[in-house]
Amino acid sequence: MTILENAPTGLAEEQKVAVRSVYQEVAAEYDERIPGSGPTDEGFTQAERDFVLSKVRAGQKVLDMGCGTGRFTVPMAEAGVQVTGLDISRAMLDVTEAKLSARGLSGDLYEGDMAHLPFEDNSFDVVTSMLALMHIPLEDREAVFAEVARVLRPGGRLVIGVKNGLFEQFFKGDRFAAVDITDVEAKQLLFTKTRGGKDLTAPWYSFTPQDLNALCAASGMTVTHLRGNSTISAWLADEVLQDNGVAGVVRALEKNLGDVPPFNHLGYHILVEAVKPRR
Ligand SMILES: C[S@@+](CC[C@H](N)C(=O)[O-])C[C@H]1O[C@@H](n2cnc3c(N)ncnc32)[C@H](O)[C@@H]1O
């Protein structure tokens, strides 16, 4: 029996079944599908990784929600973090498990839904979630942030990366993606060129900075860092970015301006840290 077979029916549950089934299907090829093939993808992925790794320390207990194939779970384990990964797709978790064991690392992996975390109150120092919250049905958003606040210890931190709905209000196409393309109008992630030859879709709802501030506030957390990832390159054409001189200047500016309003609000993705008050 899968974790969703006994779940209540309704649109939110249907959406989660759709999300799970897509990731079950693409798990074995997921790592080849990201990042995209644009001139800034490598720097973009590195910036995400730097952000997450700068927010965790060896020995901390960290929950990676929607951990997928362990793109962030595994480097955190390598950095000495006590990792727990949770994902709605068993096939994605199996890839993470294989990577951890190939490197002689350990981690606790759970198949589950982030709207109902199977953990006790105050269990984690940090909860991370990279590129996964966009799959949550809209009606589950508050429940997920409340669950995060519940399982974090007082003073614990939430660290997330999401696609920026504010950027998408200006730019409707997916700016860098190669094969997994966000269809902003249809609110779907479209998986093209899969090994099975089929195009697959999963529900997808990006977040604006205002959404994130409101969701954190509603769950009693406070945003302490909001960074725009690819805050300048997202707005420039590929031909412009292919010039090494321009790309170098853009990288240097992005490093410094990614944290500064209003540029941080205009990133292609937004990276956020929020804290649960100590009491
Ligand atoms: C785009 S992948 C990101 C994986 C990984 N965090 C990364 O950055 O590569 C999204 C992941 O979120 C998981 N996911 C989606 N909805 C979920 C939910 N409600 N609860 C737990 N995991 C979920 C999917 O199964 C998938 O593995």
The ligand as a Tripos MOL2 file, in Angstrom:
@<TRIPOS>MOLECULE
LIG
   27    29     1     0     0
SMALL
NO_CHARGES

@<TRIPOS>ATOM
      1 C1         12.0660   19.0990   -8.1110 C.3       1 LIG1
      2 S1         12.2720   17.7840   -6.9830 S.3       1 LIG1
      3 C2         13.5110   18.4850   -5.8870 C.3       1 LIG1
      4 C3         14.3460   17.4230   -5.2050 C.3       1 LIG1
      5 C4         15.5570   17.9570   -4.4350 C.3       1 LIG1
      6 N1         15.1620   18.7210   -3.2800 N.3       1 LIG1
      7 C5         16.4200   18.7760   -5.3660 C.2       1 LIG1
      8 O1         16.5830   19.9810   -5.1530 O.co2     1 LIG1
      9 O2         16.9310   18.2030   -6.3390 O.co2     1 LIG1
     10 C6         10.8120   17.8560   -5.9730 C.3       1 LIG1
     11 C7         10.7050   16.7240   -4.9490 C.3       1 LIG1
     12 O3          9.6600   17.0200   -4.0120 O.3       1 LIG1
     13 C8          8.9690   15.8130   -3.7360 C.3       1 LIG1
     14 N2          7.6200   16.1700   -3.2320 N.ar      1 LIG1
     15 C9          6.6390   16.7850   -3.9190 C.ar      1 LIG1
     16 N3          5.5520   16.9570   -3.1350 N.ar      1 LIG1
     17 C10         5.8530   16.4410   -1.9190 C.ar      1 LIG1
     18 C11         5.1430   16.3290   -0.6920 C.ar      1 LIG1
     19 N4          3.8960   16.7840   -0.5600 N.pl3     1 LIG1
     20 N5          5.7800   15.7590    0.3570 N.ar      1 LIG1
     21 C12         7.0500   15.2860    0.2270 C.ar      1 LIG1
     22 N6          7.7690   15.3660   -0.9170 N.ar      1 LIG1
     23 C13         7.1880   15.9390   -1.9830 C.ar      1 LIG1
     24 C14         8.9600   15.0890   -5.0730 C.3       1 LIG1
     25 O4          8.6760   13.7100   -4.9470 O.3       1 LIG1
     26 C15        10.3710   15.3920   -5.5840 C.3       1 LIG1
     27 O5         11.2910   14.4060   -5.1730 O.3       1 LIG1
@<TRIPOS>BOND
     1     1     2 1
     2     2     3 1
     3     2    10 1
     4     3     4 1
     5     4     5 1
     6     5     6 1
     7     5     7 1
     8     7     8 2
     9     7     9 1
    10    10    11 1
    11    11    12 1
    12    11    26 1
    13    12    13 1
    14    13    14 1
    15    13    24 1
    16    14    15 ar
    17    14    23 ar
    18    15    16 ar
    19    16    17 ar
    20    17    18 ar
    21    17    23 ar
    22    18    19 1
    23    18    20 ar
    24    20    21 ar
    25    21    22 ar
    26    22    23 ar
    27    24    25 1
    28    24    26 1
    29    26    27 1
@<TRIPOS>SUBSTRUCTURE
     1 LIG1         1 GROUP 0 **** ****
